[in-house]
Amino acid sequence: MIEENESDMGFPTAIEGYENKWVALAEIEGKESVVGSGDDATEAVKQAKERGFLETVLFKVPSFHVSYAPWSPSY
């Protein structure tokens, strides 16, 4: 059985409102936090820089209403 604690659910909760958006992430007090967002990566980085975060990780939040499965071609 996999046990979840509150800190494990922080990231999914943090990106809830950013479906189909680009987000800029930075670590704040030991937790990954969204510090910028936009329709494209440039907007997300610009917003993060305006807030004083110069080093961020970019992430495209996928749609929550579809399933994703890896695909490997068979040769």
Backbone as CSV, one residue per row, in Angstrom:
resi,resn,N_x,N_y,N_z,CA_x,CA_y,CA_z,C_x,C_y,C_z
1,MET,0.842,-1.180,0.000,0.000,0.000,0.000,0.888,1.244,0.000
2,ILE,0.574,2.190,-0.872,1.335,3.432,-0.941,0.672,4.449,-0.032
3,GLU,1.472,5.014,0.847,0.954,6.038,1.740,1.309,7.409,1.189
4,GLU,0.363,8.316,1.248,0.600,9.684,0.809,0.548,10.597,2.018
5,ASN,1.448,11.551,2.033,1.357,12.556,3.080,1.058,13.899,2.425
6,GLU,0.811,14.879,3.213,0.386,16.176,2.707,1.405,16.782,1.745
7,SER,2.692,16.618,2.019,3.710,17.208,1.161,3.754,16.537,-0.208
8,ASP,3.364,15.265,-0.313,3.340,14.576,-1.600,2.293,15.172,-2.532
9,MET,1.253,15.742,-2.002,0.159,16.262,-2.823,0.317,17.746,-3.132
10,GLY,1.384,18.371,-2.684,1.577,19.803,-2.901,1.677,20.189,-4.358
11,PHE,2.441,19.451,-5.151,2.631,19.819,-6.546,1.352,19.682,-7.359
12,PRO,0.652,18.544,-7.313,-0.611,18.469,-8.077,-1.603,19.550,-7.681
13,THR,-1.656,19.888,-6.422,-2.562,20.933,-5.960,-2.116,22.295,-6.489
14,ALA,-0.808,22.521,-6.553,-0.274,23.802,-7.005,-0.588,24.088,-8.466
15,ILE,-0.693,23.048,-9.304,-0.928,23.279,-10.738,-2.389,23.120,-11.149
16,GLU,-3.261,22.913,-10.193,-4.682,22.694,-10.501,-5.295,23.757,-11.410
17,GLY,-5.000,25.007,-11.185,-5.615,26.089,-11.945,-4.890,26.448,-13.231
18,TYR,-3.947,25.619,-13.668,-3.119,25.958,-14.823,-3.247,24.969,-15.976
19,GLU,-4.369,24.337,-16.117,-4.587,23.361,-17.182,-4.318,23.998,-18.547
20,ASN,-3.532,23.308,-19.389,-3.166,23.754,-20.738,-2.362,25.052,-20.757
21,LYS,-1.693,25.380,-19.678,-0.849,26.579,-19.589,0.601,26.173,-19.373
22,TRP,1.493,27.103,-19.656,2.891,26.950,-19.292,3.070,27.561,-17.910
23,VAL,3.842,26.907,-17.054,4.131,27.457,-15.731,5.632,27.500,-15.517
24,ALA,6.066,28.495,-14.775,7.451,28.608,-14.339,7.460,28.217,-12.864
25,LEU,8.310,27.259,-12.524,8.370,26.752,-11.159,9.672,27.162,-10.493
26,ALA,9.596,27.442,-9.212,10.783,27.739,-8.414,10.564,27.160,-7.021
27,GLU,11.661,26.864,-6.359,11.562,26.326,-5.004,11.476,27.482,-4.018
28,ILE,10.427,27.450,-3.222,10.217,28.449,-2.180,10.014,27.706,-0.876
29,GLU,10.905,27.939,0.076,10.843,27.282,1.389,10.744,25.765,1.255
30,GLY,11.513,25.200,0.341,11.564,23.753,0.183,10.439,23.126,-0.618
31,LYS,9.571,23.939,-1.207,8.451,23.408,-1.996,8.457,24.033,-3.386
32,GLU,8.151,23.203,-4.399,8.015,23.729,-5.757,6.747,24.570,-5.824
33,SER,6.890,25.785,-6.321,5.758,26.703,-6.409,5.683,27.325,-7.788
34,VAL,4.478,27.630,-8.229,4.284,28.315,-9.496,4.577,29.796,-9.264
35,VAL,5.545,30.334,-10.025,5.919,31.737,-9.876,5.613,32.547,-11.133
36,GLY,5.110,31.873,-12.158,4.719,32.540,-13.388,3.910,31.587,-14.239
37,SER,3.033,32.130,-15.084,2.235,31.278,-15.970,1.820,32.062,-17.195
38,GLY,1.441,31.327,-18.237,0.983,31.988,-19.451,0.608,30.983,-20.517
39,ASP,0.115,31.509,-21.633,-0.262,30.653,-22.750,0.956,30.097,-23.479
40,ASP,2.108,30.734,-23.291,3.346,30.203,-23.863,4.471,30.349,-22.839
41,ALA,5.589,29.699,-23.124,6.712,29.677,-22.181,7.272,31.073,-21.937
42,THR,7.277,31.911,-22.968,7.809,33.271,-22.842,7.027,34.074,-21.806
43,GLU,5.711,33.960,-21.840,4.866,34.669,-20.863,5.162,34.202,-19.447
44,ALA,5.302,32.897,-19.268,5.555,32.341,-17.934,6.883,32.831,-17.381
45,VAL,7.925,32.834,-18.218,9.246,33.304,-17.780,9.209,34.798,-17.475
46,LYS,8.552,35.573,-18.321,8.459,37.018,-18.107,7.801,37.322,-16.763
47,GLN,6.702,36.631,-16.474,5.994,36.847,-15.214,6.873,36.468,-14.015
48,ALA,7.591,35.352,-14.142,8.476,34.921,-13.059,9.580,35.946,-12.812
49,LYS,10.184,36.462,-13.884,11.255,37.465,-13.749,10.734,38.742,-13.115
50,GLU,9.526,39.145,-13.494,8.919,40.341,-12.899,8.721,40.172,-11.393
51,ARG,8.573,38.937,-10.958,8.389,38.646,-9.535,9.718,38.363,-8.829
52,GLY,10.824,38.492,-9.566,12.141,38.337,-8.963,12.734,36.941,-9.027
53,PHE,12.144,36.045,-9.790,12.652,34.677,-9.916,13.375,34.546,-11.255
54,LEU,14.699,34.540,-11.202,15.496,34.513,-12.422,15.791,33.105,-12.907
55,GLU,15.794,32.136,-12.009,16.051,30.748,-12.377,14.807,29.912,-12.077
56,THR,14.189,29.430,-13.140,12.962,28.649,-12.984,13.014,27.406,-13.865
57,VAL,12.098,26.504,-13.617,11.903,25.328,-14.448,10.563,25.516,-15.151
58,LEU,10.556,25.313,-16.474,9.314,25.465,-17.239,8.620,24.126,-17.395
59,PHE,7.306,24.167,-17.365,6.509,22.950,-17.433,5.195,23.271,-18.120
60,LYS,4.823,22.483,-19.113,3.517,22.632,-19.779,2.531,21.712,-19.068
61,VAL,1.522,22.292,-18.465,0.521,21.513,-17.739,-0.451,20.926,-18.771
62,PRO,-0.557,19.611,-18.825,-1.454,19.001,-19.821,-2.927,19.132,-19.414
63,SER,-3.780,18.793,-20.331,-5.214,18.751,-20.046,-5.468,17.660,-19.013
64,PHE,-6.370,17.912,-18.098,-6.701,16.930,-17.062,-7.782,15.961,-17.535
65,HIS,-8.292,16.159,-18.744,-9.426,15.373,-19.211,-9.065,14.324,-20.252
66,VAL,-7.795,14.050,-20.401,-7.344,13.019,-21.334,-6.326,12.134,-20.640
67,SER,-6.139,10.944,-21.176,-5.149,10.021,-20.633,-3.913,10.042,-21.525
68,TYR,-2.764,9.855,-20.914,-1.524,9.812,-21.643,-0.884,8.447,-21.436
69,ALA,-0.435,7.868,-22.530,0.254,6.582,-22.440,1.486,6.656,-23.325
70,PRO,2.599,6.136,-22.854,3.789,6.155,-23.697,3.580,5.236,-24.900
71,TRP,4.201,5.604,-26.004,4.073,4.809,-27.217,5.454,4.415,-27.683
72,SER,5.577,3.184,-28.031,6.846,2.688,-28.547,6.557,1.911,-29.819
73,PRO,7.159,2.348,-30.918,6.895,1.627,-32.164,7.494,0.241,-32.130
74,SER,6.820,-0.694,-32.702,7.380,-2.050,-32.785,7.971,-2.227,-34.174
75,TYR,9.199,-2.632,-34.201,9.907,-2.796,-35.478,9.980,-4.233,-35.863
